[in-house]
Amino acid sequence: MQESSLLSSCTARDHLHDRFADRLVRRNDLSRRLVSYQANKAQPGLRWFKYKEGFSKDLVDDALSAANGPVLDPFAGIGTTALIAAGGGRSATGIEIMPVGTRAAKAISWVANQRDMEAFQRVANDLLRALDGHGEARHESRFRHVPITCHAFSEETEAAIATARAFLGDIADDGLRLTLDFACMSVLEAASFTRKDGQYLRWDSRCGRKLRGRMNKGPIPSYRSALERRIAEIVADHPALARQYGGRTPRIVEGSTLVELPKLATNSVGLTITSPPYANRYDYTRTYALELAWLGYDRAAFGDLRQALVSATVENRSKERQLAQCYARPRTLAQAKAAIASQAALAEVLETLNANRAELSNPHVIRLVANYFAEVALVIAELARVIRPGGRVVMVNDNVQYHGEEVPVDLILSAIAEECGFVCEEIGVLPRGKGNASQQMGRFGRRELRKCVYRWRMPERRR
Ligand SMILES: C[S@@+](CC[C@H](N)C(=O)[O-])C[C@H]1O[C@@H](n2cnc3c(N)ncnc32)[C@H](O)[C@@H]1O
């Protein structure tokens, strides 16, 4: 029997829904393909690394007309917004905490700005030749595993990876090294016993780990052949990249947006096109474990990175003390806090989850939800400061559900944005939402959660 929603009356959420009802617009032109990475699979550059959380070039192309002036993406991923905006002649900045994403963005930009690819091709061929050799790789070049990556590669692949790492260390030119290093990192998954799947890495049964389920990912290419294909793709994409993104280099900042946004000047941005992490327990450090280990992250560094990401996992602890200490503008912090305090719908969600704490699959989802909104509110308050009058925010996000309780992320964030001075013009709803997790579906029935693209405008006269 299905359990009914725990909330007998969800008054505050109903009120919030009523407040935004005329701006919740079903948009048939918004498809899942558009707001996800899917459509980038044929896009030069963007296709090199499967960053599943990315959005499409088409979405950015379309959103760029929303406002003039410098463009900012505070959750830049592989730099989709920043690259496209810069390619179109706009000044563009992307802030991203995952080095996996910033490496991809920088590699795409580097290739786009090469006059020819001869030097790259020459060094890449030398690397492929080194991989043909059977010499012992230096021990210090071996891939340093963390517990969640152990057994990801066969012994031959481990040896090939060590050879590649030793080779990369000897390349003197920074851009060339970065791009070839990125190419080597980008094929780790293909040559491994793992597959990025939903929230986790799934493991092929040939890996030698003790596994509960059985998965066979099909033929696994050798590291060398996967790399050779990627190198060919990079070289083949050069002319198109030079046309699309050449001439201007976006500023890609590697760091936490919570720390980096306060460094941007007031009224310095015309348009933000972004997609923050969703409040859905997704752990980027797990999905990109192979790539982070490639980049030298040890167990402690994994933990630090997870904690610095916007809270979206049950492991995340509050960042409040740290932010209060380092925050340059206490006014923005106070504004974000006030905006959160006035969210009756959020309070209602938290109260209901608290009242049912014992039944939650993990009680830390309560602090996840609370911290998620506290941190994104701070980002919104900062955006309200840096976006000039007449500027806009275009934001992609999903609603989530915990224990049968819908969290209307779209409405709460839009209400926070209005508290911070924006006008919510539209919450564009995709015709097909997102199903709830299978465990929740069994207990609470199927419910489609809204996937949306929000549009907020900063009025010509600030409040
Ligand atoms: C939904 S993805 C956006 C992907 C991007 N639109 C693209 O096309 O690649 C959200 C991004 O926010 C990043 N992120 C999470 N916490 C962050 C933080 N504190 N500072 C900067 N970026 C963060 C994640 O690493 C992830 O790349």
Ligand as a Chemical Component Dictionary entry (heavy atoms), coordinates in Angstrom:
data_LIG
# 
_chem_comp.id                   LIG 
_chem_comp.type                 NON-POLYMER 
_chem_comp.pdbx_formal_charge   0 
_chem_comp.three_letter_code    LIG 
# 
loop_
_chem_comp_atom.comp_id 
_chem_comp_atom.atom_id 
_chem_comp_atom.alt_atom_id 
_chem_comp_atom.type_symbol 
_chem_comp_atom.charge 
_chem_comp_atom.model_Cartn_x 
_chem_comp_atom.model_Cartn_y 
_chem_comp_atom.model_Cartn_z 
_chem_comp_atom.pdbx_ordinal 
LIG C1  C1  C 0  25.146 21.156 -12.791 1  
LIG S1  S1  S 1  26.885 21.345 -12.875 2  
LIG C2  C2  C 0  27.083 22.638 -14.060 3  
LIG C3  C3  C 0  27.721 22.136 -15.345 4  
LIG C4  C4  C 0  27.941 23.209 -16.427 5  
LIG N1  N1  N 0  26.711 23.918 -16.727 6  
LIG C5  C5  C 0  28.501 22.600 -17.716 7  
LIG O1  O1  O 0  27.902 22.770 -18.785 8  
LIG O2  O2  O -1 29.520 21.899 -17.650 9  
LIG C6  C6  C 0  27.231 22.153 -11.343 10 
LIG C7  C7  C 0  28.693 22.461 -11.150 11 
LIG O3  O3  O 0  28.863 23.195 -9.933  12 
LIG C8  C8  C 0  30.134 22.847 -9.427  13 
LIG N2  N2  N 0  30.231 23.284 -8.019  14 
LIG C9  C9  C 0  29.706 22.717 -6.915  15 
LIG N3  N3  N 0  30.038 23.399 -5.821  16 
LIG C10 C10 C 0  30.778 24.448 -6.231  17 
LIG C11 C11 C 0  31.406 25.535 -5.559  18 
LIG N4  N4  N 0  31.360 25.667 -4.236  19 
LIG N5  N5  N 0  32.068 26.425 -6.298  20 
LIG C12 C12 C 0  32.160 26.303 -7.659  21 
LIG N6  N6  N 0  31.600 25.301 -8.342  22 
LIG C13 C13 C 0  30.909 24.384 -7.647  23 
LIG C14 C14 C 0  30.206 21.344 -9.647  24 
LIG O4  O4  O 0  31.517 20.870 -9.594  25 
LIG C15 C15 C 0  29.577 21.226 -11.033 26 
LIG O5  O5  O 0  30.551 21.257 -12.037 27 
# 
loop_
_chem_comp_bond.comp_id 
_chem_comp_bond.atom_id_1 
_chem_comp_bond.atom_id_2 
_chem_comp_bond.value_order 
_chem_comp_bond.pdbx_ordinal 
LIG C1  S1  SING 1  
LIG S1  C2  SING 2  
LIG S1  C6  SING 3  
LIG C2  C3  SING 4  
LIG C3  C4  SING 5  
LIG C4  N1  SING 6  
LIG C4  C5  SING 7  
LIG C5  O1  DOUB 8  
LIG C5  O2  SING 9  
LIG C6  C7  SING 10 
LIG C7  O3  SING 11 
LIG C7  C15 SING 12 
LIG O3  C8  SING 13 
LIG C8  N2  SING 14 
LIG C8  C14 SING 15 
LIG N2  C9  SING 16 
LIG N2  C13 SING 17 
LIG C9  N3  DOUB 18 
LIG N3  C10 SING 19 
LIG C10 C11 SING 20 
LIG C10 C13 DOUB 21 
LIG C11 N4  SING 22 
LIG C11 N5  DOUB 23 
LIG N5  C12 SING 24 
LIG C12 N6  DOUB 25 
LIG N6  C13 SING 26 
LIG C14 O4  SING 27 
LIG C14 C15 SING 28 
LIG C15 O5  SING 29 
# 
